[in-house]
Amino acid sequence: MPAKPRIAVIMDENSSDGGNAYDVSKAYFEAVHRAGGMPFGIPYLADMVDTVVTEFDGFISVGGRIRFPDEWYPPGEGSRYPSSERLEVEQALMRGFLERDKPVLGICNGMQMLASLHGGRMVHEIRKTGAHILDHDSRGAMHSVEVMPGTLLSRIVGTSRLDVNSRHQEAVVEVSDPAVISARADDGVIEAIEIPSRRFAIGVQWHPESLAAQDHPSRLLFDAFVTAAR
């Protein structure tokens, strides 16, 4: 039997409570395992980056709320989240996996980083950009997104619309040429991107790990990611 792909999952932390503990949902690990992968939590230790990039088959950047660089925002904008050791290690991991064309799945914070590393720009409070913007930061809220035809995401989920869970205040508001927008909410907020030059590099703003135990298209996202990592 072929070895199961080994998936590196960067840990989140209790950034709103001192940043002195790793704190990540079990749902990420369960979703990867259910899809046939072997998930491993990765700490913020810079001297581990090269080994992780070399020895693991795929990378998941999980949700979180950490301060991103000011240059990732339009002039006058900027993050007001706490600084974190996660930023430097996560950037190095994501760049390393992308350079080796190993699969990358960015979730929430991870989608924002994937977009920003490819020239995208963000705002700290998406609801302040227009009266029509939905509440994307309610834990129990669901809303519909339109999946763009012809994208890798559309081929994976097999539908043009799906209901997703949103828990984010910051949001990507523009992407550059290396990235493609692959889903938007009905208010226009970017909900998914992908990097066509890579074999598998997808970011989604929602939390598919929380839906993957259900009969939901998000389950197919983990299936496709783990298959690409084989």
ROVEX-512599 format. One record per atom (N, C-alpha, C): residue in one letter; atom name; x, y, z. Coordinates in steps of 0.2 Angstrom, whole numbers, plus 5000, padded with zeros to 4 digits. Each point is the difference from the previous one (the first is absolute). Example, Ala and Ser with C-alpha at 12.3 -4.5 7.8 and 13.67 -1.06 7.14 Angstrom:
2
   r    a     px     py     pz
   A    N   5066   4972   5039
   A   CA   4996   5006   5000
   A    C   5004   5006   5000
   S    N   4998   5005   4996
   S   CA   5004   5006   5001
   S    C   4996   5005   5003
//
This chain:
230
   r    a     px     py     pz
   M    N   5004   4994   5000
   M   CA   4996   5006   5000
   M    C   5004   5006   5000
   P    N   4999   5005   4995
   P   CA   5004   5006   5000
   P    C   5000   5004   5007
   A    N   5005   5003   5002
   A   CA   5000   5004   5006
   A    C   4996   5006   4999
   K    N   4996   5001   5006
   K   CA   4996   5006   5000
   K    C   5004   5007   5000
   P    N   4997   5005   4996
   P   CA   5004   5006   5000
   P    C   5000   5003   5007
   R    N   5006   5003   5001
   R   CA   5001   5004   5007
   R    C   4999   5007   4999
   I    N   4995   5002   5003
   I   CA   4998   5007   5000
   I    C   5002   5005   5006
   A    N   5003   5005   4998
   A   CA   5003   5005   5005
   A    C   4994   5005   5002
   V    N   4998   5000   5006
   V   CA   4994   5005   5002
   V    C   5003   5005   5005
   I    N   5001   5006   4998
   I   CA   5003   5005   5004
   I    C   4995   5001   5006
   M    N   5003   5000   5006
   M   CA   4996   5002   5006
   M    C   4997   5007   5000
   D    N   4994   5001   5003
   D   CA   4998   5007   5002
   D    C   5002   5001   5007
   E    N   4999   5006   5003
   E   CA   5001   5001   5007
   E    C   4995   5004   5003
   N    N   5000   5001   5006
   N   CA   4996   5004   5004
   N    C   5002   5007   5000
   S    N   5000   5003   4994
   S   CA   5003   5007   4999
   S    C   4996   5005   5003
   S    N   4993   4999   5002
   S   CA   4997   5005   5004
   S    C   5000   4999   5007
   D    N   5004   4995   5002
   D   CA   5001   4999   5007
   D    C   5008   4999   5002
   G    N   5004   5004   4997
   G   CA   5007   5000   5002
   G    C   5004   4996   4995
   G    N   4998   4996   4996
   G   CA   5004   4997   4995
   G    C   5005   4995   5003
   N    N   4998   4997   5006
   N   CA   5005   4996   5003
   N    C   4998   4992   5000
   A    N   4995   4999   4995
   A   CA   4998   4993   4999
   A    C   4998   4999   4993
   Y    N   5002   4994   4998
   Y   CA   4997   4998   4993
   Y    C   4992   4998   5001
   D    N   4996   5002   4995
   D   CA   4993   4999   5001
   D    C   4997   4999   4993
   V    N   4998   4994   4998
   V   CA   4998   4998   4994
   V    C   4994   4995   5000
   S    N   4995   5001   4996
   S   CA   4995   4995   5000
   S    C   5002   4993   4997
   K    N   4997   4995   5004
   K   CA   5001   4993   4998
   K    C   4997   4999   4993
   A    N   4995   5004   4998
   A   CA   4997   4999   4994
   A    C   5005   5000   4994
   Y    N   5005   5004   5000
   Y   CA   5005   5000   4994
   Y    C   5003   4993   4999
   F    N   5002   4997   5006
   F   CA   5003   4994   5000
   F    C   4996   4994   4998
   E    N   4993   5000   5003
   E   CA   4995   4995   4998
   E    C   4999   5001   4993
   A    N   4999   5006   4997
   A   CA   4998   5000   4993
   A    C   5006   4997   4995
   V    N   5006   5001   5002
   V   CA   5006   4998   4996
   V    C   5000   4992   5001
   H    N   4999   4998   5006
   H   CA   5000   4992   5001
   H    C   4994   4997   4996
   R    N   4995   5003   5001
   R   CA   4994   4997   4996
   R    C   5001   4999   4993
   A    N   5004   5005   4997
   A   CA   5001   5000   4993
   A    C   5006   4996   4998
   G    N   5003   4996   5005
   G   CA   5005   4996   4998
   G    C   5007   5002   5002
   G    N   5001   5006   5003
   G   CA   5007   5002   5001
   G    C   5002   5000   5008
   M    N   5006   5001   5001
   M   CA   5003   4999   5007
   M    C   5002   5008   5002
   P    N   4996   5003   5004
   P   CA   5001   5007   5002
   P    C   5005   5000   5006
   F    N   5004   5005   5000
   F   CA   5005   5002   5005
   F    C   5000   5007   5002
   G    N   4999   5002   5006
   G   CA   5000   5007   5002
   G    C   5007   5003   5000
   I    N   5001   5006   4997
   I   CA   5007   5003   4999
   I    C   5000   5006   5005
   P    N   5005   5000   5004
   P   CA   5001   5006   5005
   P    C   5004   5006   4996
   Y    N   5001   5005   5004
   Y   CA   5003   5006   4997
   Y    C   5008   5000   5002
   L    N   5003   4995   4997
   L   CA   5007   4999   5001
   L    C   5004   5001   4993
   A    N   5003   5005   4999
   A   CA   5003   5002   4993
   A    C   5005   4995   4998
   D    N   5003   4996   5004
   D   CA   5005   4996   4998
   D    C   4997   4993   4998
   M    N   4994   4999   5000
   M   CA   4996   4994   4998
   M    C   4998   5001   4993
   V    N   5000   5006   4997
   V   CA   4996   5002   4994
   V    C   5003   4995   4994
   D    N   5007   5000   4999
   D   CA   5002   4997   4994
   D    C   4999   4992   5001
   T    N   5000   4997   5006
   T   CA   4998   4993   5001
   T    C   4993   4999   4998
   V    N   4996   5004   5002
   V   CA   4993   4999   4999
   V    C   4998   5001   4993
   V    N   5003   5005   4996
   V   CA   4999   5001   4993
   V    C   5002   4994   4996
   T    N   5006   4997   5002
   T   CA   5003   4994   4997
   T    C   4996   4994   5001
   E    N   4998   4999   5006
   E   CA   4998   4993   5002
   E    C   4992   4999   5000
   F    N   4997   5006   4999
   F   CA   4992   4999   5000
   F    C   4998   5001   4993
   D    N   4994   4997   4999
   D   CA   4997   5000   4993
   D    C   4995   5006   4999
   G    N   4997   5003   5005
   G   CA   4996   5006   4999
   G    C   4999   5004   5006
   F    N   4998   5006   4999
   F   CA   5000   5005   5006
   F    C   4993   5003   5000
   I    N   4997   5001   5006
   I   CA   4994   5003   5002
   I    C   5002   5006   5004
   S    N   4998   5006   4998
   S   CA   5000   5006   5004
   S    C   4993   5001   5003
   V    N   4999   5000   5007
   V   CA   4994   5000   5003
   V    C   4998   5007   5002
   G    N   4993   5000   5002
   G   CA   4998   5007   5002
   G    C   5004   5003   5006
   G    N   4999   5006   5001
   G   CA   5003   5004   5006
   G    C   5000   5007   4999
   R    N   5002   5004   5005
   R   CA   4999   5007   4999
   R    C   5007   5003   5003
   I    N   5004   5001   4995
   I   CA   5007   5003   5002
   I    C   5001   5006   4995
   R    N   5005   5004   5003
   R   CA   5002   5006   4996
   R    C   5004   4998   4994
   F    N   4997   5003   4994
   F   CA   5004   4999   4994
   F    C   5004   5006   4998
   P    N   5005   5000   4996
   P   CA   5004   5006   4998
   P    C   4995   5006   4997
   D    N   5002   5006   5002
   D   CA   4996   5006   4997
   D    C   5000   5000   4993
   E    N   5005   4997   4996
   E   CA   5000   5001   4993
   E    C   4995   4995   4997
   W    N   4997   4996   5004
   W   CA   4995   4995   4997
   W    C   4993   5004   5000
   Y    N   5000   5006   5002
   Y   CA   4993   5004   5000
   Y    C   5001   5006   4996
   P    N   4995   5003   4997
   P   CA   5000   5006   4997
   P    C   5002   5006   5004
   P    N   5003   5006   4998
   P   CA   5002   5005   5004
   P    C   4994   5002   5005
   G    N   5002   5002   5006
   G   CA   4996   5002   5005
   G    C   4996   4994   5004
   E    N   5001   4994   4997
   E   CA   4997   4994   5003
   E    C   5006   4996   5004
   G    N   4998   4995   5004
   G   CA   5005   4996   5004
   G    C   4996   4996   5005
   S    N   5004   4995   5002
   S   CA   4997   4995   5005
   S    C   5000   5003   5007
   R    N   4995   4998   5004
   R   CA   5001   5002   5007
   R    C   5000   4994   5004
   Y    N   5001   4994   4997
   Y   CA   5001   4994   5004
   Y    C   5007   4999   5003
   P    N   5001   4996   5005
   P   CA   5006   5000   5004
   P    C   5006   4997   4995
   S    N   5006   5002   5001
   S   CA   5005   4997   4997
   S    C   5001   4993   5002
   S    N   5003   4996   4996
   S   CA   5001   4992   5001
   S    C   5006   4998   4997
   E    N   5004   4995   5004
   E   CA   5005   4996   4997
   E    C   4998   4996   4994
   R    N   4994   4999   5000
   R   CA   4997   4996   4994
   R    C   5001   5003   4993
   L    N   5000   5006   5000
   L   CA   5001   5004   4993
   L    C   5006   4997   4996
   E    N   5006   5001   5003
   E   CA   5006   4999   4997
   E    C   5000   4992   4998
   V    N   4999   4996   5004
   V   CA   5000   4993   4999
   V    C   4995   4998   4995
   E    N   4994   5002   5000
   E   CA   4995   4998   4995
   E    C   5002   5003   4993
   Q    N   5002   5006   5000
   Q   CA   5002   5002   4993
   Q    C   5005   4996   4997
   A    N   5005   4998   5004
   A   CA   5006   4996   4998
   A    C   4997   4993   4998
   L    N   4996   4997   5004
   L   CA   4997   4994   4998
   L    C   4996   5000   4993
   M    N   4995   5005   5000
   M   CA   4996   5001   4994
   M    C   5004   5001   4994
   R    N   5005   5004   5000
   R   CA   5005   5001   4994
   R    C   5004   4994   4998
   G    N   5002   4996   5006
   G   CA   5004   4994   4998
   G    C   4996   4995   4997
   F    N   4993   4999   5002
   F   CA   4996   4995   4997
   F    C   4998   5002   4993
   L    N   4999   5006   4999
   L   CA   4998   5003   4993
   L    C   5006   4999   4995
   E    N   5006   5002   5003
   E   CA   5006   5000   4995
   E    C   5001   4992   4998
   R    N   4998   4996   5004
   R   CA   5001   4993   4998
   R    C   4994   4997   4997
   D    N   4995   5004   4999
   D   CA   4994   4998   4997
   D    C   4996   4994   5004
   K    N   5001   5001   5006
   K   CA   4996   4995   5004
   K    C   4994   5003   5002
   P    N   4994   4996   5001
   P   CA   4994   5003   5001
   P    C   4999   5005   5007
   V    N   4997   5005   4999
   V   CA   4999   5005   5005
   V    C   4992   5001   5000
   L    N   4997   5000   5006
   L   CA   4993   5002   5002
   L    C   5000   5005   5005
   G    N   4998   5006   4998
   G   CA   5000   5006   5005
   G    C   4992   5001   5002
   I    N   4999   5000   5007
   I   CA   4994   5001   5003
   I    C   4999   5006   5004
   C    N   4996   5004   4998
   C   CA   4999   5007   5004
   C    C   5006   5004   5000
   N    N   5004   5000   5005
   N   CA   5006   5004   5001
   N    C   5005   4997   4994
   G    N   4999   4993   4999
   G   CA   5005   4997   4995
   G    C   4998   5003   4993
   M    N   4994   5001   4998
   M   CA   4998   5003   4994
   M    C   5003   5007   4999
   Q    N   4999   5004   5005
   Q   CA   5002   5007   5000
   Q    C   5008   5000   4999
   M    N   5004   4995   5003
   M   CA   5007   5000   4999
   M    C   5002   4998   4993
   L    N   4996   4995   4997
   L   CA   5001   4997   4994
   L    C   4999   5006   4995
   A    N   4995   5004   5000
   A   CA   4999   5005   4996
   A    C   5005   5006   5001
   S    N   5002   5001   5006
   S   CA   5004   5006   5001
   S    C   5007   4998   4998
   L    N   5002   4994   5000
   L   CA   5007   4998   4998
   L    C   5000   5000   4992
   H    N   4994   5001   4997
   H   CA   5000   5001   4993
   H    C   4998   5006   4997
   G    N   5001   5005   5005
   G   CA   4998   5007   4998
   G    C   4993   5003   5001
   G    N   4996   4996   5004
   G   CA   4994   5002   5002
   G    C   5000   5005   5006
   R    N   4994   5003   5001
   R   CA   5000   5005   5005
   R    C   4993   4999   5004
   M    N   5001   5002   5007
   M   CA   4994   4999   5004
   M    C   4998   5006   5004
   V    N   4994   4999   5003
   V   CA   4998   5006   5005
   V    C   4999   4996   5007
   H    N   5000   5004   5005
   H   CA   5000   4997   5007
   H    C   4992   4999   5001
   E    N   4996   5005   4998
   E   CA   4993   4999   5002
   E    C   4996   5000   4994
   I    N   4998   4995   4997
   I   CA   4996   4999   4993
   I    C   4993   5004   5001
   R    N   4997   4999   5006
   R   CA   4993   5003   5000
   R    C   5000   5008   4999
   K    N   5006   5003   5001
   K   CA   5000   5007   5000
   K    C   5001   5002   4993
   T    N   5001   4996   4995
   T   CA   5001   5002   4993
   T    C   4993   5001   4996
   G    N   4995   4999   5003
   G   CA   4993   5001   4997
   G    C   4994   4997   5004
   A    N   4995   5004   4999
   A   CA   4994   4998   5004
   A    C   4997   4994   4998
   H    N   5002   4997   4994
   H   CA   4997   4994   4997
   H    C   5004   4994   5003
   I    N   5005   5001   5003
   I   CA   5004   4994   5002
   I    C   4997   4996   5006
   L    N   5000   4994   4999
   L   CA   4997   4995   5005
   L    C   5004   5000   5006
   D    N   4997   4997   5005
   D   CA   5004   4999   5007
   D    C   5004   4993   4998
   H    N   5006   5001   4999
   H   CA   5005   4994   4999
   H    C   5003   4997   5006
   D    N   4998   5003   5006
   D   CA   5004   4999   5006
   D    C   4996   4997   5006
   S    N   4994   4996   4998
   S   CA   4996   4997   5005
   S    C   5001   4993   5000
   R    N   5002   4997   5005
   R   CA   5002   4993   5001
   R    C   4994   4995   4997
   G    N   4994   5002   5001
   G   CA   4995   4995   4998
   G    C   4997   5002   4993
   A    N   5002   5005   4997
   A   CA   4997   5002   4993
   A    C   5003   4996   4994
   M    N   4995   4999   4996
   M   CA   5001   4997   4993
   M    C   4998   5005   4995
   H    N   5004   5000   4994
   H   CA   4997   5004   4995
   H    C   5003   4996   4993
   S    N   4997   5002   4995
   S   CA   5001   4997   4993
   S    C   5006   5003   4997
   V    N   5004   4996   4996
   V   CA   5005   5003   4996
   V    C   4999   4997   4993
   E    N   5002   5004   4995
   E   CA   5000   4998   4993
   E    C   5007   4998   4998
   V    N   5000   4994   4997
   V   CA   5007   4997   4998
   V    C   5001   5001   4993
   M    N   5006   5003   4998
   M   CA   5001   5002   4993
   M    C   5001   4994   4996
   P    N   4997   5000   4994
   P   CA   5000   4995   4995
   P    C   5008   4999   4998
   G    N   5002   4994   4998
   G   CA   5006   4999   4997
   G    C   5006   5000   5005
   T    N   4999   5001   5006
   T   CA   5005   5000   5005
   T    C   5001   4993   5003
   L    N   5006   4999   5003
   L   CA   5001   4994   5004
   L    C   4995   4998   5005
   L    N   4998   5006   5004
   L   CA   4995   4999   5005
   L    C   4994   4997   4997
   S    N   4998   5003   4995
   S   CA   4993   4998   4997
   S    C   5000   4993   4998
   R    N   5006   4997   4997
   R   CA   5001   4993   4998
   R    C   5000   4996   5006
   I    N   5002   5002   5006
   I   CA   5000   4996   5006
   I    C   4994   5000   5003
   V    N   4996   5005   5001
   V   CA   4994   5000   5004
   V    C   4994   4998   4995
   G    N   5001   5001   4994
   G   CA   4994   4998   4995
   G    C   4994   5003   5000
   T    N   5000   5007   5003
   T   CA   4994   5004   5000
   T    C   5002   5007   4999
   S    N   4995   5004   4998
   S   CA   5001   5007   4999
   S    C   4999   5004   5006
   R    N   4996   4997   5005
   R   CA   4998   5004   5006
   R    C   5001   4995   5006
   L    N   5002   5003   5006
   L   CA   5000   4996   5006
   L    C   4999   5005   5006
   D    N   4997   4997   5005
   D   CA   5000   5004   5006
   D    C   5006   4998   5005
   V    N   5003   5006   5003
   V   CA   5006   4999   5003
   V    C   4999   5004   5007
   N    N   5005   4998   5005
   N   CA   5000   5004   5006
   N    C   5006   5005   5000
   S    N   4998   5006   5002
   S   CA   5005   5005   5000
   S    C   5001   5002   5007
   R    N   5007   5001   5002
   R   CA   5002   5003   5006
   R    C   5006   5004   4999
   H    N   5000   5006   4997
   H   CA   5005   5004   4998
   H    C   4998   5007   5000
   Q    N   5005   5004   5003
   Q   CA   4999   5007   5000
   Q    C   5004   5003   4994
   E    N   5006   4998   4999
   E   CA   5005   5002   4995
   E    C   4998   4997   4993
   A    N   5001   5003   4995
   A   CA   4999   4996   4993
   A    C   5004   5003   4995
   V    N   5001   4996   4995
   V   CA   5004   5001   4994
   V    C   4995   5005   4996
   V    N   5003   5005   4997
   V   CA   4995   5005   4996
   V    C   5003   5000   4993
   E    N   5006   4998   4999
   E   CA   5003   5000   4993
   E    C   5005   4995   4999
   V    N   5000   4997   4994
   V   CA   5006   4995   4999
   V    C   5004   5002   4994
   S    N   5006   4998   4999
   S   CA   5004   5001   4994
   S    C   5000   4995   4995
   D    N   5003   5000   4995
   D   CA   5000   4996   4994
   D    C   5002   4992   5002
   P    N   5004   4999   5004
   P   CA   5002   4993   5002
   P    C   4994   4996   5003
   A    N   4995   5004   5003
   A   CA   4994   4997   5003
   A    C   4994   5000   4996
   V    N   4995   4996   5001
   V   CA   4994   5000   4997
   V    C   4995   5000   5006
   I    N   4994   5004   4999
   I   CA   4995   5000   5005
   I    C   4995   4994   4998
   S    N   4999   4995   5004
   S   CA   4996   4994   4999
   S    C   4994   5000   5003
   A    N   4998   5005   5005
   A   CA   4993   5000   5003
   A    C   4999   5007   5003
   R    N   4994   5002   5000
   R   CA   4998   5006   5003
   R    C   4994   4999   5004
   A    N   4999   5004   5005
   A   CA   4993   5000   5004
   A    C   4996   5005   4996
   D    N   4993   5000   5001
   D   CA   4996   5004   4996
   D    C   5001   5007   5001
   D    N   5003   5002   5005
   D   CA   5002   5007   5001
   D    C   5006   5002   4997
   G    N   5003   4996   4996
   G   CA   5007   5001   4997
   G    C   5006   4998   5003
   V    N   5000   4999   5007
   V   CA   5006   4998   5003
   V    C   5003   4994   4997
   I    N   5007   5000   5000
   I   CA   5003   4994   4997
   I    C   5000   4995   5005
   E    N   4998   4994   4998
   E   CA   5000   4994   5004
   E    C   5004   4994   4999
   A    N   5003   5001   4994
   A   CA   5005   4994   4998
   A    C   5005   5003   4995
   I    N   5006   4998   5000
   I   CA   5005   5001   4994
   I    C   5004   4994   4999
   E    N   5003   5000   4994
   E   CA   5005   4995   4999
   E    C   5006   5002   4995
   I    N   5005   4997   5000
   I   CA   5006   5001   4997
   I    C   5001   4996   4994
   P    N   4998   5001   4994
   P   CA   5000   4996   4994
   P    C   5006   4997   4998
   S    N   5006   5003   5002
   S   CA   5006   4998   4998
   S    C   5003   4994   5004
   R    N   4996   4999   5006
   R   CA   5002   4994   5004
   R    C   4995   4995   4999
   R    N   5002   4994   5002
   R   CA   4996   4994   4999
   R    C   4994   5000   5004
   F    N   5001   5002   5006
   F   CA   4994   5001   5005
   F    C   5002   5005   5005
   A    N   4997   5006   4999
   A   CA   5001   5005   5005
   A    C   4994   5004   5000
   I    N   4996   4999   5005
   I   CA   4993   5002   5001
   I    C   4999   5004   5007
   G    N   4997   5005   5000
   G   CA   4998   5003   5007
   G    C   4993   5002   5000
   V    N   4997   4998   5006
   V   CA   4993   5001   5001
   V    C   4999   5005   5006
   Q    N   4995   5004   5000
   Q   CA   4999   5005   5005
   Q    C   4996   4996   5006
   W    N   4996   4996   4998
   W   CA   4996   4996   5005
   W    C   5004   4995   5003
   H    N   4996   4996   5005
   H   CA   5004   4995   5004
   H    C   4997   4993   4997
   P    N   5003   4997   4995
   P   CA   4998   4994   4998
   P    C   5001   4994   5005
   E    N   5004   5001   5004
   E   CA   5002   4994   5005
   E    C   4994   4999   5004
   S    N   4996   5005   5002
   S   CA   4994   5000   5004
   S    C   4994   4997   4996
   L    N   5000   4999   4994
   L   CA   4995   4997   4996
   L    C   5002   4993   4997
   A    N   5006   4998   5001
   A   CA   5002   4994   4996
   A    C   4998   4994   5003
   A    N   4997   5000   5006
   A   CA   4997   4994   5002
   A    C   4993   4999   4998
   Q    N   4997   5005   4996
   Q   CA   4993   5000   4998
   Q    C   5001   4998   4992
   D    N   4994   4999   4997
   D   CA   4999   4999   4993
   D    C   5000   5007   4997
   H    N   5006   5003   5000
   H   CA   5001   5007   4997
   H    C   5006   5000   4995
   P    N   4999   5004   4995
   P   CA   5006   5001   4995
   P    C   5007   5001   5003
   S    N   5000   5003   5006
   S   CA   5006   5002   5003
   S    C   5004   4993   5002
   R    N   4997   4995   5000
   R   CA   5003   4993   5002
   R    C   5004   4998   4993
   L    N   4997   5002   4994
   L   CA   5004   4999   4994
   L    C   5006   5003   5000
   L    N   5001   5006   5003
   L   CA   5006   5004   5000
   L    C   5006   4997   5003
   F    N   4998   4997   5006
   F   CA   5005   4996   5003
   F    C   5002   4994   4996
   D    N   4995   4996   4997
   D   CA   5002   4995   4996
   D    C   5004   5001   4995
   A    N   4999   5006   4996
   A   CA   5004   5002   4995
   A    C   5007   5002   5002
   F    N   5001   5003   5006
   F   CA   5006   5002   5002
   F    C   5004   4994   5002
   V    N   4998   4996   5004
   V   CA   5003   4994   5002
   V    C   5002   4996   4993
   T    N   4996   4999   4996
   T   CA   5001   4996   4993
   T    C   5006   5004   4997
   A    N   5000   5006   5000
   A   CA   5006   5004   4996
   A    C   5006   4999   5004
   A    N   5000   4999   5006
   A   CA   5006   4999   5005
   A    C   5003   4993   4999
   R    N   4996   4995   4997
   R   CA   5003   4993   5000
   R    C   5006   5000   4995
//
